Amino acid sequence: MNTYEVEFLIDMLKLYSPSGEESAVAEYLRDTLSRSNFDVRIDDAGNVIGTYGSGSPTLLLCGHMDTVPGRLEVRLDGDLLYGRGAVDAKGPLASMIMGSKIPDPDGKIVVACLVDEEGDGKGVKQLIRDNIQADYAIFGEPSGACNITIGYKGSLHVYVECITPTAHSSAPWLSSNAIEKTYEFWNSIKNHSFDCNKVESRFYSVTSCLTTLKGGGTPGLIPSRCEAEIDIRTPPQISPEKIIKTMTELAQDFERRNPDVKIKIRDAGYIPAFEADQRSILVRALRYSIRKVCGRIPILLKKTGTGDMNELGSKLNIPMVTYGPGDSHLDHTPNEHISISEYLTSIKVYREVIPMVFKLHRNVGD
């Protein structure tokens, strides 16, 4: 067992760092990167940014230091290491840092250890404000050491307000119930098949989840107002404007069928979908490196969730993927753990892929 690499991850897990409380692990990572000859700074958001090497190209390795709240005992049980953040995402971040120890790289390596990924994304927003520059980027999230995540769906947050007349609850036939009508309208959204949908693929289909329903509250009255929050996950081939337009049309049709009901729709924010080009230098280099280390062709994953890669990918417009050890089904669970052998495998992959990216970039330039 590679003692130093394992002890490094154990130390990270012992430093409890829910969103907003990353300072201790940030200091630890700053010291670790400094000892590896990185030029290190901490930016205004609290991100740790380490730079090593020089020239072109620049490869950004980006992961997050924070975790969801909830302490877990850090323990090693055979090949399995348990602890909050083992998978999401200190394990992937640790493999990046350990794997970036490349002697005399023929390019620049930037390691960005971000805050607040599990919160409001303050860390990645700071990178965007600081106009970070790179030619390629890898995000550290669990894909499995022998797989690559090349896509994440977008996220559209929508508020729906339903307004109806009211009457005494002893005579419910006199007025529509705003809570009931909101739920009816929600079902029309949930069951709507968008033209862009590919029924065989959840990644390439619009999906919706009702996350909050608020209404009523006055005893004796039929509810006259209700608000729903809906989380819509969007595939790359459809714009948020198209989804809002479709929802507006569904609302107008609903109002025609329910004359005493008024539906208002408000867009509360959008993160675009991201899908990497499978022909890019980055994907080719990573596929080659995984085949060499793992002995098999990697699976290219497209996930229905949304991550920091979405936001940065839409701003930088460069080849970008997500890679890291771990099973994402263990994210945020009380049983969160990572395989040590898989973690060490991912470090080997990084030590192969970094020089390969630089080599392929130079060859294209030549």
C-alpha positions, 0 to 999 in steps of 0.5 A: 500500500502506498502509505503517503497517498493513503495517509494524505486522504485520511488526513483530509477526511479527518478535517471536517469541512462542511460548506462554509467551514473549509479553512482547516482543510484549505490550510492543510492543502496549501501546505501540501501543495507548497511542499510539492513546489506549487506556487500557492495562493488562497483567493477571495472565496477561500479557494486554494489555487496551486500552480506548477510548471510553465508555458503552454498548454495549461491543464486545470485540475479542479475539485472541491474541499467542502462536504455536506454536513454530518460527521462520519467516523474515519476508519480503514477497513481492509481496502475500504476507507470510510469518512465524510467526503471519501467519495464526494469529493475529497477522494477525487481531489486527493487523487488529483493532487497526488497524481499531479506530481509530475517531474518537469511537466511540459506545460502548466498544471493548475490545481484548484481546490474549491469551496462551497460546491455543496452550497451556492457554488461560491468557489467556482463563481470566484474562478469565473470572476477571476477569469481563470485561463486554461486549455483543458480541465478535469473536474474531480468527482466520482466517475470510477477510476476506470470511467470518464464522465463526459456530460451533465444535464443542466438545471432549471429552477422554476416557481409556479404560483396558482391563484383561485377564488376562495370560499368557506371550506364547508362548501368546497364545490363553490371554488377551485382549491389552489393546492389541488389545482397546483398539483394538477398543473404540476402533473401536466408538466411532469407528463408532458413529452418535449419534442426534443426528448429521446425516450431511450435516454434519460440524459437526452430527455427533460425531467422534472421534480416537484420539490416544494408545495406551499399553500393554504394555512387558514382554517375554514377557507378553501386555499386561494394561493399555492406556490410550487418549486420545480427542479427541471433537468435539461439535456444539451439539445434544448434551451431554458427559453424553450422549456419556459415557453412550453410551460407557459403554453401549458399554463394557458391551456390549463387556464382555459380549462379552469376559468377561475384559475390563474397560473404564474410562472417564474424562472429562478435560475438556470445552469446550462447542460454540458457535454464534452467532445469525445474527439478532444485531446483531453478525452483521447488522452484520458481514454489511453491512460485508463486503458494502460492502467486499468487494462480495459476501455473506459465507459463514457458516462453522461449523468443526470445531475448538475455540477461545477463543470456545467458552470465553468464549462459554459464560460471557458468553452474548452475541452473538459471532463469529470474524472475521479475514484469512487461510486457516486451512489455513496454521495451524502450517505452514512455509508460513504466510503472509497476503495483504496485500491481504486483511489491509488489506481486513479493516481496512476491514471493522472500520472499518465494522462497529464504528460499525455495531454501535454504531448498531444497538444504539442503534436497538434501544434506542430 
